[in-house]
């Protein structure tokens, strides 16, 4: 596991994000910790490409990154955003 700061350092670049949403919350009753999965759309500059679609699972408390997945997306309209 790594922290959000360590993940940012590994990626080597800063990006802005938008369209954040929580997709899953699970509770580990034994350890009394939660895994929270979020999805975000990343971009550089004011909503300019290159775009990315990131899925991040964090363990709370501690905000440890359990899983991180990034997909480059050339067209923002191709990002699978679903809103309830």
VOMITOR-509006 format. One record per atom (N, C-alpha, C, O): x, y, z; residue in one letter; atom name; residue number from 1. Coordinates in nm, 2 decimals, m for minus. Layout:
<rs>
east; north; up; res; atom; n
X; Y; Z; A; CA; NUM
...
</rs>
This chain:
<rs>
east; north; up; res; atom; n
0.08; m0.12; 0.00; X; N; 1
0.00; 0.00; 0.00; X; CA; 1
0.09; 0.12; 0.00; X; C; 1
0.20; 0.12; 0.05; X; O; 1
0.04; 0.23; m0.05; X; N; 2
0.11; 0.36; m0.05; X; CA; 2
0.01; 0.47; m0.02; X; C; 2
m0.11; 0.45; m0.03; X; O; 2
0.07; 0.58; 0.02; X; N; 3
m0.02; 0.70; 0.05; X; CA; 3
m0.05; 0.77; m0.08; X; C; 3
0.01; 0.75; m0.18; X; O; 3
m0.14; 0.86; m0.07; X; N; 4
m0.17; 0.95; m0.19; X; CA; 4
m0.05; 1.03; m0.23; X; C; 4
m0.03; 1.05; m0.35; X; O; 4
0.03; 1.08; m0.13; X; N; 5
0.15; 1.16; m0.16; X; CA; 5
0.25; 1.07; m0.24; X; C; 5
0.31; 1.11; m0.33; X; O; 5
0.27; 0.95; m0.19; X; N; 6
0.36; 0.86; m0.26; X; CA; 6
0.32; 0.82; m0.40; X; C; 6
0.40; 0.82; m0.49; X; O; 6
0.19; 0.80; m0.42; X; N; 7
0.13; 0.78; m0.55; X; CA; 7
0.16; 0.90; m0.64; X; C; 7
0.19; 0.88; m0.76; X; O; 7
0.13; 1.02; m0.60; X; N; 8
0.16; 1.14; m0.68; X; CA; 8
0.30; 1.15; m0.72; X; C; 8
0.33; 1.18; m0.83; X; O; 8
0.39; 1.11; m0.63; X; N; 9
0.54; 1.12; m0.66; X; CA; 9
0.57; 1.01; m0.76; X; C; 9
0.66; 1.04; m0.85; X; O; 9
0.51; 0.89; m0.75; X; N; 10
0.54; 0.79; m0.85; X; CA; 10
0.49; 0.82; m0.99; X; C; 10
0.56; 0.79; m1.09; X; O; 10
0.38; 0.89; m1.00; X; N; 11
0.33; 0.93; m1.13; X; CA; 11
0.41; 1.04; m1.20; X; C; 11
0.42; 1.05; m1.32; X; O; 11
0.48; 1.12; m1.11; X; N; 12
0.57; 1.22; m1.17; X; CA; 12
0.50; 1.35; m1.23; X; C; 12
0.57; 1.43; m1.29; X; O; 12
0.37; 1.36; m1.21; X; N; 13
0.31; 1.48; m1.27; X; CA; 13
0.19; 1.51; m1.19; X; C; 13
0.13; 1.42; m1.12; X; O; 13
0.15; 1.64; m1.19; X; N; 14
0.03; 1.68; m1.12; X; CA; 14
m0.08; 1.70; m1.23; X; C; 14
m0.06; 1.75; m1.33; X; O; 14
m0.20; 1.65; m1.19; X; N; 15
m0.32; 1.67; m1.28; X; CA; 15
m0.43; 1.72; m1.20; X; C; 15
m0.44; 1.70; m1.07; X; O; 15
m0.52; 1.79; m1.26; X; N; 16
m0.64; 1.84; m1.20; X; CA; 16
m0.75; 1.73; m1.22; X; C; 16
m0.73; 1.64; m1.30; X; O; 16
m0.86; 1.73; m1.15; X; N; 17
m0.96; 1.63; m1.16; X; CA; 17
m1.10; 1.69; m1.15; X; C; 17
m1.12; 1.80; m1.09; X; O; 17
m1.20; 1.61; m1.20; X; N; 18
m1.33; 1.66; m1.20; X; CA; 18
m1.42; 1.53; m1.20; X; C; 18
m1.37; 1.42; m1.22; X; O; 18
m1.55; 1.55; m1.19; X; N; 19
m1.65; 1.44; m1.21; X; CA; 19
m1.62; 1.32; m1.11; X; C; 19
m1.64; 1.21; m1.14; X; O; 19
m1.58; 1.36; m0.99; X; N; 20
m1.55; 1.26; m0.89; X; CA; 20
m1.68; 1.19; m0.84; X; C; 20
m1.79; 1.25; m0.83; X; O; 20
m1.67; 1.06; m0.82; X; N; 21
m1.79; 0.98; m0.77; X; CA; 21
m1.74; 0.86; m0.69; X; C; 21
m1.64; 0.80; m0.72; X; O; 21
m1.81; 0.83; m0.59; X; N; 22
m1.78; 0.71; m0.51; X; CA; 22
m1.86; 0.59; m0.57; X; C; 22
m1.98; 0.60; m0.60; X; O; 22
m1.79; 0.48; m0.60; X; N; 23
m1.85; 0.37; m0.67; X; CA; 23
m1.87; 0.25; m0.58; X; C; 23
m1.95; 0.16; m0.61; X; O; 23
m1.80; 0.25; m0.46; X; N; 24
m1.81; 0.13; m0.37; X; CA; 24
m1.76; 0.17; m0.23; X; C; 24
m1.66; 0.24; m0.22; X; O; 24
m1.82; 0.12; m0.13; X; N; 25
m1.77; 0.13; 0.01; X; CA; 25
m1.79; m0.01; 0.07; X; C; 25
m1.90; m0.06; 0.07; X; O; 25
m1.68; m0.06; 0.13; X; N; 26
m1.69; m0.19; 0.20; X; CA; 26
m1.63; m0.17; 0.34; X; C; 26
m1.54; m0.09; 0.35; X; O; 26
m1.67; m0.25; 0.43; X; N; 27
m1.62; m0.24; 0.57; X; CA; 27
m1.56; m0.37; 0.61; X; C; 27
m1.63; m0.47; 0.60; X; O; 27
m1.44; m0.36; 0.66; X; N; 28
m1.37; m0.48; 0.72; X; CA; 28
m1.40; m0.48; 0.87; X; C; 28
m1.34; m0.40; 0.94; X; O; 28
m1.49; m0.56; 0.91; X; N; 29
m1.54; m0.55; 1.05; X; CA; 29
m1.43; m0.59; 1.15; X; C; 29
m1.42; m0.54; 1.26; X; O; 29
m1.34; m0.68; 1.11; X; N; 30
m1.23; m0.73; 1.20; X; CA; 30
m1.13; m0.62; 1.22; X; C; 30
m1.09; m0.60; 1.34; X; O; 30
m1.09; m0.55; 1.12; X; N; 31
m0.99; m0.45; 1.13; X; CA; 31
m1.05; m0.31; 1.15; X; C; 31
m0.98; m0.21; 1.18; X; O; 31
m1.18; m0.30; 1.15; X; N; 32
m1.26; m0.17; 1.16; X; CA; 32
m1.20; m0.07; 1.06; X; C; 32
m1.17; 0.04; 1.10; X; O; 32
m1.19; m0.11; 0.93; X; N; 33
m1.14; m0.02; 0.83; X; CA; 33
m1.24; m0.02; 0.71; X; C; 33
m1.31; m0.13; 0.69; X; O; 33
m1.25; 0.08; 0.64; X; N; 34
m1.33; 0.09; 0.52; X; CA; 34
m1.24; 0.10; 0.39; X; C; 34
m1.14; 0.16; 0.39; X; O; 34
m1.29; 0.03; 0.29; X; N; 35
m1.23; 0.05; 0.16; X; CA; 35
m1.33; 0.13; 0.07; X; C; 35
m1.44; 0.09; 0.06; X; O; 35
m1.29; 0.25; 0.02; X; N; 36
m1.37; 0.33; m0.05; X; CA; 36
m1.31; 0.35; m0.19; X; C; 36
m1.20; 0.39; m0.21; X; O; 36
m1.39; 0.31; m0.29; X; N; 37
m1.35; 0.32; m0.43; X; CA; 37
m1.41; 0.45; m0.50; X; C; 37
m1.53; 0.47; m0.49; X; O; 37
m1.32; 0.53; m0.56; X; N; 38
m1.37; 0.65; m0.62; X; CA; 38
m1.32; 0.65; m0.77; X; C; 38
m1.22; 0.58; m0.80; X; O; 38
m1.39; 0.72; m0.85; X; N; 39
m1.35; 0.74; m0.99; X; CA; 39
m1.34; 0.89; m1.02; X; C; 39
m1.43; 0.96; m0.97; X; O; 39
m1.24; 0.93; m1.09; X; N; 40
m1.23; 1.07; m1.13; X; CA; 40
m1.18; 1.08; m1.27; X; C; 40
m1.12; 0.99; m1.33; X; O; 40
m1.21; 1.20; m1.33; X; N; 41
m1.16; 1.23; m1.47; X; CA; 41
m1.04; 1.33; m1.44; X; C; 41
m1.06; 1.43; m1.38; X; O; 41
m0.93; 1.29; m1.50; X; N; 42
m0.81; 1.38; m1.48; X; CA; 42
m0.78; 1.45; m1.61; X; C; 42
m0.81; 1.41; m1.72; X; O; 42
m0.71; 1.57; m1.60; X; N; 43
m0.68; 1.65; m1.71; X; CA; 43
m0.56; 1.74; m1.68; X; C; 43
m0.54; 1.76; m1.56; X; O; 43
m0.50; 1.80; m1.78; X; N; 44
m0.40; 1.90; m1.76; X; CA; 44
m0.46; 2.03; m1.80; X; C; 44
m0.52; 2.04; m1.91; X; O; 44
m0.43; 2.14; m1.73; X; N; 45
m0.48; 2.27; m1.77; X; CA; 45
m0.63; 2.28; m1.75; X; C; 45
m0.70; 2.19; m1.69; X; O; 45
m0.69; 2.38; m1.80; X; N; 46
m0.84; 2.41; m1.78; X; CA; 46
m0.92; 2.31; m1.87; X; C; 46
m0.97; 2.35; m1.98; X; O; 46
m0.95; 2.19; m1.82; X; N; 47
m1.03; 2.09; m1.89; X; CA; 47
m0.97; 2.06; m2.03; X; C; 47
m1.05; 2.05; m2.13; X; O; 47
m0.84; 2.06; m2.04; X; N; 48
m0.77; 2.03; m2.17; X; CA; 48
m0.71; 1.89; m2.17; X; C; 48
m0.68; 1.84; m2.06; X; O; 48
m0.70; 1.83; m2.29; X; N; 49
m0.64; 1.70; m2.29; X; CA; 49
m0.49; 1.71; m2.26; X; C; 49
m0.44; 1.82; m2.26; X; O; 49
m0.43; 1.60; m2.22; X; N; 50
m0.48; 1.46; m2.22; X; CA; 50
m0.57; 1.43; m2.10; X; C; 50
m0.54; 1.48; m1.99; X; O; 50
m0.67; 1.35; m2.13; X; N; 51
m0.76; 1.31; m2.03; X; CA; 51
m0.72; 1.18; m1.97; X; C; 51
m0.65; 1.10; m2.04; X; O; 51
m0.77; 1.15; m1.85; X; N; 52
m0.75; 1.02; m1.79; X; CA; 52
m0.87; 0.98; m1.71; X; C; 52
m0.95; 1.07; m1.67; X; O; 52
m0.89; 0.85; m1.69; X; N; 53
m1.00; 0.80; m1.61; X; CA; 53
m0.94; 0.71; m1.51; X; C; 53
m0.88; 0.61; m1.54; X; O; 53
m0.94; 0.76; m1.38; X; N; 54
m0.87; 0.69; m1.27; X; CA; 54
m0.97; 0.63; m1.18; X; C; 54
m1.08; 0.69; m1.14; X; O; 54
m0.94; 0.51; m1.13; X; N; 55
m1.01; 0.44; m1.03; X; CA; 55
m0.92; 0.42; m0.91; X; C; 55
m0.81; 0.36; m0.93; X; O; 55
m0.95; 0.47; m0.80; X; N; 56
m0.87; 0.46; m0.68; X; CA; 56
m0.94; 0.40; m0.56; X; C; 56
m1.06; 0.44; m0.53; X; O; 56
m0.88; 0.30; m0.50; X; N; 57
m0.94; 0.24; m0.38; X; CA; 57
m0.86; 0.28; m0.26; X; C; 57
m0.74; 0.25; m0.26; X; O; 57
m0.92; 0.35; m0.16; X; N; 58
m0.85; 0.40; m0.04; X; CA; 58
m0.89; 0.32; 0.08; X; C; 58
m1.01; 0.28; 0.09; X; O; 58
m0.80; 0.30; 0.17; X; N; 59
m0.84; 0.24; 0.30; X; CA; 59
m0.84; 0.34; 0.40; X; C; 59
m0.74; 0.42; 0.42; X; O; 59
m0.96; 0.35; 0.47; X; N; 60
m0.98; 0.46; 0.57; X; CA; 60
m0.99; 0.39; 0.71; X; C; 60
m1.06; 0.28; 0.71; X; O; 60
m0.94; 0.43; 0.82; X; N; 61
m0.85; 0.55; 0.83; X; CA; 61
m0.71; 0.53; 0.77; X; C; 61
m0.67; 0.42; 0.75; X; O; 61
m0.65; 0.64; 0.75; X; N; 62
m0.51; 0.64; 0.70; X; CA; 62
m0.50; 0.68; 0.56; X; C; 62
m0.39; 0.72; 0.51; X; O; 62
m0.60; 0.68; 0.48; X; N; 63
m0.60; 0.71; 0.33; X; CA; 63
m0.49; 0.64; 0.26; X; C; 63
m0.42; 0.70; 0.18; X; O; 63
m0.47; 0.51; 0.29; X; N; 64
m0.37; 0.43; 0.22; X; CA; 64
m0.43; 0.39; 0.08; X; C; 64
m0.55; 0.35; 0.08; X; O; 64
m0.36; 0.40; m0.03; X; N; 65
m0.40; 0.35; m0.16; X; CA; 65
m0.39; 0.20; m0.17; X; C; 65
m0.28; 0.15; m0.16; X; O; 65
m0.50; 0.13; m0.18; X; N; 66
m0.50; m0.01; m0.19; X; CA; 66
m0.49; m0.05; m0.34; X; C; 66
m0.43; m0.15; m0.37; X; O; 66
m0.55; 0.02; m0.43; X; N; 67
m0.55; m0.01; m0.57; X; CA; 67
m0.56; 0.12; m0.65; X; C; 67
m0.63; 0.22; m0.61; X; O; 67
m0.49; 0.13; m0.76; X; N; 68
m0.49; 0.25; m0.85; X; CA; 68
m0.49; 0.20; m0.99; X; C; 68
m0.40; 0.12; m1.03; X; O; 68
m0.58; 0.25; m1.07; X; N; 69
m0.58; 0.22; m1.21; X; CA; 69
m0.60; 0.35; m1.29; X; C; 69
m0.69; 0.43; m1.26; X; O; 69
m0.52; 0.37; m1.39; X; N; 70
m0.53; 0.49; m1.48; X; CA; 70
m0.54; 0.44; m1.62; X; C; 70
m0.47; 0.36; m1.67; X; O; 70
m0.64; 0.51; m1.69; X; N; 71
m0.65; 0.48; m1.84; X; CA; 71
m0.65; 0.62; m1.91; X; C; 71
m0.72; 0.71; m1.87; X; O; 71
m0.56; 0.62; m2.01; X; N; 72
m0.55; 0.74; m2.09; X; CA; 72
m0.68; 0.74; m2.18; X; C; 72
m0.71; 0.64; m2.24; X; O; 72
m0.74; 0.86; m2.20; X; N; 73
m0.85; 0.87; m2.28; X; CA; 73
m0.83; 0.99; m2.38; X; C; 73
m0.81; 1.10; m2.33; X; O; 73
m0.84; 0.97; m2.51; X; N; 74
m0.82; 1.08; m2.60; X; CA; 74
m0.94; 1.17; m2.62; X; C; 74
m0.92; 1.29; m2.65; X; O; 74
m1.06; 1.13; m2.59; X; N; 75
m1.18; 1.21; m2.61; X; CA; 75
m1.26; 1.20; m2.48; X; C; 75
m1.30; 1.09; m2.44; X; O; 75
m1.29; 1.32; m2.42; X; N; 76
m1.36; 1.32; m2.29; X; CA; 76
m1.50; 1.25; m2.31; X; C; 76
m1.55; 1.20; m2.21; X; O; 76
m1.56; 1.26; m2.43; X; N; 77
m1.69; 1.20; m2.45; X; CA; 77
m1.68; 1.04; m2.44; X; C; 77
m1.79; 0.98; m2.43; X; O; 77
m1.56; 0.98; m2.44; X; N; 78
m1.55; 0.84; m2.44; X; CA; 78
m1.53; 0.79; m2.29; X; C; 78
m1.51; 0.67; m2.27; X; O; 78
m1.53; 0.88; m2.20; X; N; 79
m1.51; 0.84; m2.06; X; CA; 79
m1.64; 0.79; m2.01; X; C; 79
m1.75; 0.85; m2.02; X; O; 79
m1.64; 0.67; m1.95; X; N; 80
m1.77; 0.60; m1.91; X; CA; 80
m1.83; 0.66; m1.78; X; C; 80
m1.82; 0.60; m1.67; X; O; 80
m1.88; 0.78; m1.79; X; N; 81
m1.94; 0.85; m1.67; X; CA; 81
m2.09; 0.81; m1.66; X; C; 81
m2.16; 0.83; m1.76; X; O; 81
m2.13; 0.76; m1.55; X; N; 82
m2.27; 0.72; m1.52; X; CA; 82
m2.31; 0.79; m1.40; X; C; 82
m2.25; 0.78; m1.29; X; O; 82
m2.42; 0.87; m1.41; X; N; 83
m2.47; 0.94; m1.29; X; CA; 83
m2.61; 0.89; m1.26; X; C; 83
m2.69; 0.87; m1.35; X; O; 83
m2.64; 0.87; m1.13; X; N; 84
m2.77; 0.83; m1.09; X; CA; 84
m2.87; 0.95; m1.09; X; C; 84
m2.98; 0.93; m1.05; X; O; 84
</rs>
